[in-house]
Structure formats: structure tokens, C-alpha cells
């Protein structure tokens, strides 16, 4: 995620990216504070879906004009999730990735690089889910397919 990709040749932030981010925040009913807008621009400014960790988003924000702390990044990502703008995908029970793509879809987790990417949903079939315990309902199913590169054949 490169902040420089959102800058024009004149060095100013691309106004279309800021407009996209403002619209995205409005869809979630969130007030566009300077810090939210700066982070939202990094996440959705170019119109592409992203998988980020709080640490990777913080690192991308460091070179921007609006300085934010790592704690603010965590809090803002949580607010984006609570507003229905992102979803969190937890890998290994402790590592959280935040995904701007909101439809149901599986993920590949690349063990060698710790990257999370979308997997082709049309190739996944879940034949049967267990019944939810009484008094509950299944809210969503997260599918994370862990990948390990195979050693080269000699």
C-alpha cells in the first residue's frame, strides 16, 4: 500500500481519492475526521480492495501529512468494522487482517510472507454446516486456506 500512489504529479493528494474516502465514510455513517479521512484514503482511495494489518496501515500513514498513532489506527479500524465498512479476518487466533471487501469470500494466507489475499469464491463449496446451538444463529463463516510453498523438485 503506497501513499505515493495517491499523490498527483504536483505532490498533492488526489482529490478523487479523498472523495472516494469521504463517500465510503458516509456510507458507514462516520464523521470524516482528519485522521479517519487520511486512513480511509489509504484504504479505499484508489477503489481497490485491501487486506491490511493495523501495523501495515500505520506504516503507510507515516509518510502522509496527517500523523496518527498506532493506537489511533487500531481504534479507527475497529470503528470501520463496527460501521460495516470492513471486516476483520483473524488468522491463528491472534493476527487480525482488515478487509475492505465486504461480500462473503474465502482467503488465502501465505505462510512465508504472512500476506492475506482473496481466494476464488466460485471454486469453494461448503456442503454442510453444523446446526448452531439453540438460541444462536450463524452470523458468518470465515474460510482461510493456509498456503505453504512447495520445495523445488530436484
C-alpha positions in Angstrom: 0.0 0.0 0.0 1.9 3.0 -1.2 0.8 6.5 -0.2 2.8 8.0 -3.1 0.3 6.2 -5.5 -2.4 8.6 -4.2 -0.4 11.7 -5.0 -0.6 13.6 -8.2 2.4 14.9 -10.2 2.0 18.2 -8.3 2.6 16.4 -5.0 -1.0 17.0 -3.7 -3.3 14.2 -2.7 -5.6 13.0 -5.5 -9.0 14.7 -4.9 -10.8 11.7 -6.4 -9.2 9.5 -3.8 -10.3 11.9 -1.0 -13.9 12.0 -2.5 -14.0 8.2 -2.6 -12.8 8.0 1.1 -15.4 10.6 2.2 -18.2 8.8 0.4 -17.1 5.5 2.0 -17.1 7.0 5.5 -20.6 8.5 4.8 -21.9 5.0 3.8 -20.9 3.9 7.3 -22.4 6.9 9.0 -19.0 8.0 10.2 -18.0 11.6 10.6 -15.0 12.4 8.3 -12.4 13.5 10.9 -8.9 14.3 9.5 -7.5 11.1 10.8 -10.4 8.9 9.6 -10.2 10.6 6.2 -6.4 10.1 6.0 -6.7 6.3 6.8 -9.8 5.8 4.6 -8.0 7.5 1.7 -5.2 4.9 2.1 -7.7 2.1 2.3 -10.2 2.9 -0.5 -8.8 6.0 -2.3 -7.9 4.1 -5.4 -11.0 2.0 -5.5 -9.1 -1.3 -4.9 -9.9 -3.8 -2.1 -7.3 -4.1 0.6 -6.2 -6.6 3.2 -4.2 -4.7 5.9 -3.0 -5.1 9.4 -3.0 -2.2 11.8 0.8 -2.2 11.6 0.9 -2.1 7.8 -1.7 0.7 7.6 0.2 2.6 10.3 3.5 2.2 8.3 1.7 3.5 5.2 0.4 6.5 7.0 3.8 7.6 8.4 4.7 9.3 5.2 1.4 11.1 4.9 0.5 14.7 6.1 -1.8 13.6 8.9 0.1 11.9 11.6 -1.7 9.1 13.5 -0.6 6.9 16.3 -0.7 3.1 16.1 -3.4 3.1 18.8 -5.5 5.5 16.7 -5.1 3.2 13.7 -6.4 0.2 15.8 -9.3 2.3 17.1 -10.2 3.6 13.6 -10.0 0.1 12.0 -12.4 -1.1 14.8 -14.7 1.8 14.1 -14.7 1.0 10.3 -15.6 -2.6 11.2 -18.3 -1.6 13.6 -19.8 0.7 10.8 -19.9 -2.2 8.4 -17.2 -0.8 6.1 -14.6 -3.5 6.7 -14.4 -7.0 8.2 -11.7 -8.5 10.3 -10.3 -11.8 9.4 -8.4 -13.4 12.2 -5.6 -15.8 11.4 -4.1 -18.1 14.1 -6.4 -16.6 16.7 -4.2 -13.6 17.2 -3.3 -11.9 13.9 -6.0 -9.6 12.6 -6.3 -8.6 9.0 -8.8 -6.0 7.9 -10.5 -6.5 4.6 -12.4 -3.7 2.6 -14.2 -6.3 0.5 -17.5 -7.0 2.3 -19.0 -9.9 0.4 -18.6 -13.4 1.7 -15.4 -14.8 0.2 -12.6 -17.1 1.2 -9.0 -16.1 1.7 -5.5 -17.5 1.1 -3.0 -17.0 3.9 0.6 -17.2 2.6 2.6 -18.6 5.4 6.0 -17.5 4.1 5.0 -13.8 3.7 2.1 -13.5 6.2 0.0 -12.0 3.5 -3.7 -12.4 3.1 -5.3 -12.4 -0.3 -8.7 -13.2 -1.8 -9.3 -16.8 -2.9 -11.7 -17.6 -5.8 -15.1 -17.9 -4.2 -16.6 -19.7 -7.2 -14.2 -22.6 -6.5 -15.3 -23.2 -2.9 -18.2 -25.4 -2.0 -19.3 -25.8 1.6 -21.7 -28.8 1.5 -23.0 -28.7 5.1 -22.6 -26.6 8.2 -23.3 -27.9 11.6 -26.5 -26.8 13.3 -26.0 -23.7 15.5 -26.6 -24.3 19.2 -30.1 -23.5 20.5 -30.6 -19.8 20.9 -27.9 -18.8 18.3 -27.5 -18.3 14.6 -24.5 -18.5 12.3 -23.6 -14.9 11.5 -20.8 -15.7 9.0 -18.3 -18.4 8.1 -14.6 -17.4 7.6 -12.6 -19.6 5.3 -8.8 -19.1 5.5 -6.8 -21.5 3.3 -3.2 -21.6 4.5 -0.6 -21.9 1.8 3.0 -23.1 2.0 5.3 -23.1 -1.0 6.4 -26.5 -2.1 10.2 -27.1 -2.2 11.6 -27.2 -5.7 11.8 -30.7 -7.2 15.4 -31.9 -7.8 
